[in-house]
Amino acid sequence: MQEVLNDLEESNATLVALTPQLQEHNVALIDKHALNFHLLSDPGNGYAAQLGLRFEVPDSVKEIYAAFGIDLPKYNGDDSWTLPVPARLVIDSDGIIRATDIDVDYTRRPEPHKTVSDVTALG
């Protein structure tokens, strides 16, 4: 999304990303990838749950994470073993969701330019 940030800003859009990670880990991620948009923490995936976009990580995947040294409870600050479903929402200035891209398969994500097109369509 960083690559289309200027295009979004030219359309007077604001890019915000939500993550269950603790703020300290967000700061490291922002620094590592030189992100120029807001990365907000959603503790316990509470907001994602309100949107119906939270799932519990299956035991088989927990084992894979452990094999790669990924300590989800450490990064997220809780033992829920939940993650958000990858989603992009385009919300207008009245707070109405105008476009969504949601897929439970995290490997299939919309191209960033699709989000720009969705924003531009709000015109």
CNS distance restraints for C-alpha pairs under 8 A (distance, minus, plus):
assign (resid   1 and name CA) (resid   5 and name CA) 6.33 0.50 0.50
assign (resid   1 and name CA) (resid 112 and name CA) 5.47 0.50 0.50
assign (resid   2 and name CA) (resid  35 and name CA) 6.39 0.50 0.50
assign (resid   2 and name CA) (resid  36 and name CA) 6.98 0.50 0.50
assign (resid   2 and name CA) (resid  37 and name CA) 7.60 0.50 0.50
assign (resid   3 and name CA) (resid 112 and name CA) 7.72 0.50 0.50
assign (resid   4 and name CA) (resid   8 and name CA) 6.33 0.50 0.50
assign (resid   4 and name CA) (resid 112 and name CA) 6.47 0.50 0.50
assign (resid   4 and name CA) (resid 113 and name CA) 6.80 0.50 0.50
assign (resid   4 and name CA) (resid 116 and name CA) 7.23 0.50 0.50
assign (resid   5 and name CA) (resid   9 and name CA) 6.15 0.50 0.50
assign (resid   5 and name CA) (resid  15 and name CA) 7.23 0.50 0.50
assign (resid   5 and name CA) (resid  36 and name CA) 7.97 0.50 0.50
assign (resid   5 and name CA) (resid  37 and name CA) 7.85 0.50 0.50
assign (resid   6 and name CA) (resid  10 and name CA) 6.12 0.50 0.50
assign (resid   7 and name CA) (resid  11 and name CA) 6.61 0.50 0.50
assign (resid   7 and name CA) (resid 116 and name CA) 6.82 0.50 0.50
assign (resid   8 and name CA) (resid  12 and name CA) 6.54 0.50 0.50
assign (resid   8 and name CA) (resid  13 and name CA) 5.16 0.50 0.50
assign (resid   8 and name CA) (resid  14 and name CA) 6.90 0.50 0.50
assign (resid   8 and name CA) (resid  15 and name CA) 7.44 0.50 0.50
assign (resid   8 and name CA) (resid 116 and name CA) 6.04 0.50 0.50
assign (resid   8 and name CA) (resid 119 and name CA) 7.34 0.50 0.50
assign (resid   9 and name CA) (resid  13 and name CA) 5.09 0.50 0.50
assign (resid   9 and name CA) (resid  14 and name CA) 6.40 0.50 0.50
assign (resid  11 and name CA) (resid 119 and name CA) 7.23 0.50 0.50
assign (resid  11 and name CA) (resid 120 and name CA) 6.65 0.50 0.50
assign (resid  13 and name CA) (resid 119 and name CA) 7.35 0.50 0.50
assign (resid  15 and name CA) (resid  37 and name CA) 5.96 0.50 0.50
assign (resid  15 and name CA) (resid  38 and name CA) 6.89 0.50 0.50
assign (resid  16 and name CA) (resid  37 and name CA) 6.17 0.50 0.50
assign (resid  16 and name CA) (resid  38 and name CA) 4.93 0.50 0.50
assign (resid  16 and name CA) (resid  39 and name CA) 6.04 0.50 0.50
assign (resid  16 and name CA) (resid  40 and name CA) 7.20 0.50 0.50
assign (resid  17 and name CA) (resid  37 and name CA) 7.71 0.50 0.50
assign (resid  17 and name CA) (resid  38 and name CA) 6.23 0.50 0.50
assign (resid  17 and name CA) (resid  39 and name CA) 4.80 0.50 0.50
assign (resid  17 and name CA) (resid  40 and name CA) 6.07 0.50 0.50
assign (resid  18 and name CA) (resid  39 and name CA) 5.83 0.50 0.50
assign (resid  18 and name CA) (resid  40 and name CA) 4.86 0.50 0.50
assign (resid  18 and name CA) (resid  41 and name CA) 5.80 0.50 0.50
assign (resid  18 and name CA) (resid  42 and name CA) 6.12 0.50 0.50
assign (resid  19 and name CA) (resid  39 and name CA) 7.12 0.50 0.50
assign (resid  19 and name CA) (resid  40 and name CA) 6.26 0.50 0.50
assign (resid  19 and name CA) (resid  41 and name CA) 5.12 0.50 0.50
assign (resid  19 and name CA) (resid  42 and name CA) 5.52 0.50 0.50
assign (resid  19 and name CA) (resid  43 and name CA) 7.99 0.50 0.50
assign (resid  19 and name CA) (resid  45 and name CA) 7.54 0.50 0.50
assign (resid  19 and name CA) (resid  84 and name CA) 7.64 0.50 0.50
assign (resid  20 and name CA) (resid  41 and name CA) 5.41 0.50 0.50
assign (resid  20 and name CA) (resid  42 and name CA) 4.58 0.50 0.50
assign (resid  20 and name CA) (resid  43 and name CA) 5.13 0.50 0.50
assign (resid  20 and name CA) (resid  44 and name CA) 6.02 0.50 0.50
assign (resid  20 and name CA) (resid  45 and name CA) 5.39 0.50 0.50
assign (resid  20 and name CA) (resid  76 and name CA) 5.45 0.50 0.50
assign (resid  20 and name CA) (resid  83 and name CA) 7.17 0.50 0.50
assign (resid  20 and name CA) (resid  84 and name CA) 7.70 0.50 0.50
assign (resid  21 and name CA) (resid  25 and name CA) 6.19 0.50 0.50
assign (resid  21 and name CA) (resid  26 and name CA) 6.43 0.50 0.50
assign (resid  21 and name CA) (resid  41 and name CA) 5.93 0.50 0.50
assign (resid  21 and name CA) (resid  42 and name CA) 7.23 0.50 0.50
assign (resid  21 and name CA) (resid  43 and name CA) 7.13 0.50 0.50
assign (resid  21 and name CA) (resid  75 and name CA) 5.30 0.50 0.50
assign (resid  21 and name CA) (resid  76 and name CA) 4.19 0.50 0.50
assign (resid  21 and name CA) (resid  77 and name CA) 7.15 0.50 0.50
assign (resid  22 and name CA) (resid  26 and name CA) 6.47 0.50 0.50
assign (resid  22 and name CA) (resid  41 and name CA) 6.17 0.50 0.50
assign (resid  22 and name CA) (resid  43 and name CA) 7.27 0.50 0.50
assign (resid  22 and name CA) (resid  75 and name CA) 6.06 0.50 0.50
assign (resid  22 and name CA) (resid  76 and name CA) 5.33 0.50 0.50
assign (resid  22 and name CA) (resid  77 and name CA) 6.16 0.50 0.50
assign (resid  23 and name CA) (resid  27 and name CA) 6.22 0.50 0.50
assign (resid  23 and name CA) (resid  40 and name CA) 7.52 0.50 0.50
assign (resid  23 and name CA) (resid  41 and name CA) 6.02 0.50 0.50
assign (resid  24 and name CA) (resid  28 and name CA) 6.58 0.50 0.50
assign (resid  25 and name CA) (resid  29 and name CA) 6.24 0.50 0.50
assign (resid  25 and name CA) (resid  75 and name CA) 6.61 0.50 0.50
assign (resid  26 and name CA) (resid  30 and name CA) 6.08 0.50 0.50
assign (resid  26 and name CA) (resid  39 and name CA) 6.59 0.50 0.50
assign (resid  26 and name CA) (resid  40 and name CA) 7.73 0.50 0.50
assign (resid  26 and name CA) (resid  41 and name CA) 7.60 0.50 0.50
assign (resid  27 and name CA) (resid  31 and name CA) 6.17 0.50 0.50
assign (resid  28 and name CA) (resid  32 and name CA) 5.99 0.50 0.50
assign (resid  29 and name CA) (resid  33 and name CA) 6.12 0.50 0.50
assign (resid  29 and name CA) (resid  35 and name CA) 7.97 0.50 0.50
assign (resid  30 and name CA) (resid  34 and name CA) 5.47 0.50 0.50
assign (resid  30 and name CA) (resid  35 and name CA) 4.90 0.50 0.50
assign (resid  30 and name CA) (resid  36 and name CA) 7.68 0.50 0.50
assign (resid  30 and name CA) (resid  39 and name CA) 7.65 0.50 0.50
assign (resid  31 and name CA) (resid  35 and name CA) 6.89 0.50 0.50
assign (resid  42 and name CA) (resid  46 and name CA) 6.21 0.50 0.50
assign (resid  42 and name CA) (resid  47 and name CA) 6.35 0.50 0.50
assign (resid  42 and name CA) (resid  48 and name CA) 7.61 0.50 0.50
assign (resid  43 and name CA) (resid  76 and name CA) 7.08 0.50 0.50
assign (resid  43 and name CA) (resid  77 and name CA) 7.68 0.50 0.50
assign (resid  44 and name CA) (resid  76 and name CA) 7.19 0.50 0.50
assign (resid  44 and name CA) (resid  77 and name CA) 7.95 0.50 0.50
assign (resid  44 and name CA) (resid  78 and name CA) 6.68 0.50 0.50
assign (resid  44 and name CA) (resid  80 and name CA) 6.90 0.50 0.50
assign (resid  44 and name CA) (resid  82 and name CA) 7.22 0.50 0.50
assign (resid  45 and name CA) (resid  49 and name CA) 6.00 0.50 0.50
assign (resid  45 and name CA) (resid  54 and name CA) 6.51 0.50 0.50
assign (resid  45 and name CA) (resid  82 and name CA) 7.04 0.50 0.50
assign (resid  45 and name CA) (resid  83 and name CA) 6.69 0.50 0.50
assign (resid  45 and name CA) (resid  84 and name CA) 6.42 0.50 0.50
assign (resid  46 and name CA) (resid  50 and name CA) 6.43 0.50 0.50
assign (resid  47 and name CA) (resid  51 and name CA) 6.46 0.50 0.50
assign (resid  48 and name CA) (resid  52 and name CA) 6.24 0.50 0.50
assign (resid  48 and name CA) (resid  53 and name CA) 4.83 0.50 0.50
assign (resid  48 and name CA) (resid  54 and name CA) 5.38 0.50 0.50
assign (resid  48 and name CA) (resid  84 and name CA) 5.90 0.50 0.50
assign (resid  48 and name CA) (resid  85 and name CA) 7.86 0.50 0.50
assign (resid  49 and name CA) (resid  53 and name CA) 5.45 0.50 0.50
assign (resid  49 and name CA) (resid  54 and name CA) 4.91 0.50 0.50
assign (resid  49 and name CA) (resid  84 and name CA) 7.87 0.50 0.50
assign (resid  53 and name CA) (resid  84 and name CA) 5.49 0.50 0.50
assign (resid  53 and name CA) (resid  85 and name CA) 4.94 0.50 0.50
assign (resid  53 and name CA) (resid  86 and name CA) 7.85 0.50 0.50
assign (resid  53 and name CA) (resid  87 and name CA) 7.90 0.50 0.50
assign (resid  54 and name CA) (resid  82 and name CA) 6.52 0.50 0.50
assign (resid  54 and name CA) (resid  83 and name CA) 5.67 0.50 0.50
assign (resid  54 and name CA) (resid  84 and name CA) 4.38 0.50 0.50
assign (resid  54 and name CA) (resid  85 and name CA) 5.65 0.50 0.50
assign (resid  55 and name CA) (resid  82 and name CA) 5.42 0.50 0.50
assign (resid  55 and name CA) (resid  83 and name CA) 5.62 0.50 0.50
assign (resid  55 and name CA) (resid  84 and name CA) 6.30 0.50 0.50
assign (resid  55 and name CA) (resid  85 and name CA) 6.80 0.50 0.50
assign (resid  56 and name CA) (resid  80 and name CA) 7.53 0.50 0.50
assign (resid  56 and name CA) (resid  81 and name CA) 5.78 0.50 0.50
assign (resid  56 and name CA) (resid  82 and name CA) 4.27 0.50 0.50
assign (resid  56 and name CA) (resid  83 and name CA) 6.45 0.50 0.50
assign (resid  57 and name CA) (resid  61 and name CA) 6.38 0.50 0.50
assign (resid  57 and name CA) (resid  62 and name CA) 6.62 0.50 0.50
assign (resid  57 and name CA) (resid  81 and name CA) 5.60 0.50 0.50
assign (resid  57 and name CA) (resid  82 and name CA) 5.63 0.50 0.50
assign (resid  57 and name CA) (resid  83 and name CA) 6.90 0.50 0.50
assign (resid  58 and name CA) (resid  62 and name CA) 6.37 0.50 0.50
assign (resid  59 and name CA) (resid  63 and name CA) 6.42 0.50 0.50
assign (resid  60 and name CA) (resid  64 and name CA) 6.68 0.50 0.50
assign (resid  61 and name CA) (resid  65 and name CA) 6.17 0.50 0.50
assign (resid  62 and name CA) (resid  66 and name CA) 6.15 0.50 0.50
assign (resid  63 and name CA) (resid  67 and name CA) 6.24 0.50 0.50
assign (resid  64 and name CA) (resid  68 and name CA) 6.48 0.50 0.50
assign (resid  65 and name CA) (resid  69 and name CA) 6.21 0.50 0.50
assign (resid  65 and name CA) (resid  70 and name CA) 4.91 0.50 0.50
assign (resid  65 and name CA) (resid  71 and name CA) 7.17 0.50 0.50
assign (resid  65 and name CA) (resid  72 and name CA) 7.99 0.50 0.50
assign (resid  66 and name CA) (resid  70 and name CA) 5.53 0.50 0.50
assign (resid  66 and name CA) (resid  71 and name CA) 6.78 0.50 0.50
assign (resid  71 and name CA) (resid  75 and name CA) 6.52 0.50 0.50
assign (resid  72 and name CA) (resid  76 and name CA) 5.94 0.50 0.50
assign (resid  72 and name CA) (resid  81 and name CA) 6.76 0.50 0.50
assign (resid  73 and name CA) (resid  77 and name CA) 5.38 0.50 0.50
assign (resid  73 and name CA) (resid  78 and name CA) 5.02 0.50 0.50
assign (resid  73 and name CA) (resid  79 and name CA) 5.05 0.50 0.50
assign (resid  73 and name CA) (resid  80 and name CA) 7.32 0.50 0.50
assign (resid  73 and name CA) (resid  81 and name CA) 6.66 0.50 0.50
assign (resid  74 and name CA) (resid  78 and name CA) 7.13 0.50 0.50
assign (resid  85 and name CA) (resid 102 and name CA) 7.27 0.50 0.50
assign (resid  85 and name CA) (resid 103 and name CA) 6.95 0.50 0.50
assign (resid  85 and name CA) (resid 104 and name CA) 5.57 0.50 0.50
assign (resid  85 and name CA) (resid 106 and name CA) 7.37 0.50 0.50
assign (resid  86 and name CA) (resid 102 and name CA) 6.09 0.50 0.50
assign (resid  86 and name CA) (resid 103 and name CA) 6.20 0.50 0.50
assign (resid  86 and name CA) (resid 104 and name CA) 6.58 0.50 0.50
assign (resid  86 and name CA) (resid 105 and name CA) 7.78 0.50 0.50
assign (resid  86 and name CA) (resid 106 and name CA) 5.89 0.50 0.50
assign (resid  86 and name CA) (resid 109 and name CA) 7.51 0.50 0.50
assign (resid  87 and name CA) (resid 100 and name CA) 7.09 0.50 0.50
assign (resid  87 and name CA) (resid 101 and name CA) 5.50 0.50 0.50
assign (resid  87 and name CA) (resid 102 and name CA) 4.35 0.50 0.50
assign (resid  87 and name CA) (resid 103 and name CA) 6.71 0.50 0.50
assign (resid  88 and name CA) (resid 100 and name CA) 5.61 0.50 0.50
assign (resid  88 and name CA) (resid 101 and name CA) 5.12 0.50 0.50
assign (resid  88 and name CA) (resid 102 and name CA) 6.53 0.50 0.50
assign (resid  88 and name CA) (resid 115 and name CA) 7.75 0.50 0.50
assign (resid  89 and name CA) (resid  97 and name CA) 6.55 0.50 0.50
assign (resid  89 and name CA) (resid  98 and name CA) 7.58 0.50 0.50
assign (resid  89 and name CA) (resid  99 and name CA) 5.86 0.50 0.50
assign (resid  89 and name CA) (resid 100 and name CA) 4.63 0.50 0.50
assign (resid  89 and name CA) (resid 101 and name CA) 6.66 0.50 0.50
assign (resid  90 and name CA) (resid  97 and name CA) 5.79 0.50 0.50
assign (resid  90 and name CA) (resid  98 and name CA) 5.60 0.50 0.50
assign (resid  90 and name CA) (resid  99 and name CA) 5.02 0.50 0.50
assign (resid  90 and name CA) (resid 100 and name CA) 6.33 0.50 0.50
assign (resid  90 and name CA) (resid 115 and name CA) 7.47 0.50 0.50
assign (resid  90 and name CA) (resid 118 and name CA) 7.04 0.50 0.50
assign (resid  90 and name CA) (resid 119 and name CA) 6.66 0.50 0.50
assign (resid  91 and name CA) (resid  95 and name CA) 5.63 0.50 0.50
assign (resid  91 and name CA) (resid  96 and name CA) 5.34 0.50 0.50
assign (resid  91 and name CA) (resid  97 and name CA) 4.30 0.50 0.50
assign (resid  91 and name CA) (resid  98 and name CA) 5.62 0.50 0.50
assign (resid  91 and name CA) (resid  99 and name CA) 7.25 0.50 0.50
assign (resid  92 and name CA) (resid  96 and name CA) 5.44 0.50 0.50
assign (resid  92 and name CA) (resid  97 and name CA) 6.47 0.50 0.50
assign (resid  92 and name CA) (resid  98 and name CA) 6.61 0.50 0.50
assign (resid  92 and name CA) (resid 122 and name CA) 7.68 0.50 0.50
assign (resid  99 and name CA) (resid 118 and name CA) 6.51 0.50 0.50
assign (resid 101 and name CA) (resid 109 and name CA) 7.87 0.50 0.50
assign (resid 101 and name CA) (resid 110 and name CA) 6.72 0.50 0.50
assign (resid 103 and name CA) (resid 108 and name CA) 6.76 0.50 0.50
assign (resid 103 and name CA) (resid 109 and name CA) 7.19 0.50 0.50
assign (resid 110 and name CA) (resid 114 and name CA) 6.41 0.50 0.50
assign (resid 110 and name CA) (resid 115 and name CA) 7.68 0.50 0.50
assign (resid 111 and name CA) (resid 115 and name CA) 7.28 0.50 0.50
assign (resid 112 and name CA) (resid 116 and name CA) 6.71 0.50 0.50
assign (resid 113 and name CA) (resid 117 and name CA) 6.18 0.50 0.50
assign (resid 114 and name CA) (resid 118 and name CA) 6.23 0.50 0.50
assign (resid 115 and name CA) (resid 119 and name CA) 6.22 0.50 0.50
assign (resid 116 and name CA) (resid 120 and name CA) 6.04 0.50 0.50
assign (resid 117 and name CA) (resid 121 and name CA) 6.07 0.50 0.50
assign (resid 118 and name CA) (resid 122 and name CA) 6.88 0.50 0.50
assign (resid 119 and name CA) (resid 123 and name CA) 7.34 0.50 0.50
